[in-house]
Amino acid sequence: MIIQPDKETRNVNDLFYESERKRIDMLNREFSHDVELTKKENDVLVWLCGWDNWTIESVISVFRKVRDKVI
């Protein structure tokens, strides 16, 4: 599960923080809700969630394709 850092520990505004939270929720719902991540893995995914929705939707699409091919 991706854990969003506390807002107070970072220099971000409320709008960015809320948008990031929504993208983290998208990824958690899709893939990592029951997966334990290392700090480095979590940090990278939080960073990725700072990008736009199009980026996250593209990553989700790729992950789905990989998952479906493996299963």
Secondary structure as the mmCIF struct_conf table of DSSP 4:
data_model
#
loop_
_struct_conf.conf_type_id
_struct_conf.id
_struct_conf.beg_label_comp_id
_struct_conf.beg_label_asym_id
_struct_conf.beg_label_seq_id
_struct_conf.end_label_comp_id
_struct_conf.end_label_asym_id
_struct_conf.end_label_seq_id
HELX_LH_PP_P HELX_LH_PP_P1 GLN A 4 ASP A 6
HELX_RH_3T_P HELX_RH_3T_P1 LYS A 7 THR A 9
BEND BEND1 ARG A 10 ARG A 10
HELX_RH_AL_P HELX_RH_AL_P1 ASP A 14 LEU A 27
HELX_RH_PI_P HELX_RH_PI_P1 ASN A 28 SER A 32
TURN_TY1_P TURN_TY1_P1 HIS A 33 ASP A 34
HELX_RH_AL_P HELX_RH_AL_P2 LYS A 39 LEU A 48
TURN_TY1_P TURN_TY1_P2 CYS A 49 GLY A 50
BEND BEND2 TRP A 51 TRP A 51
HELX_RH_AL_P HELX_RH_AL_P3 ASN A 53 VAL A 70
#
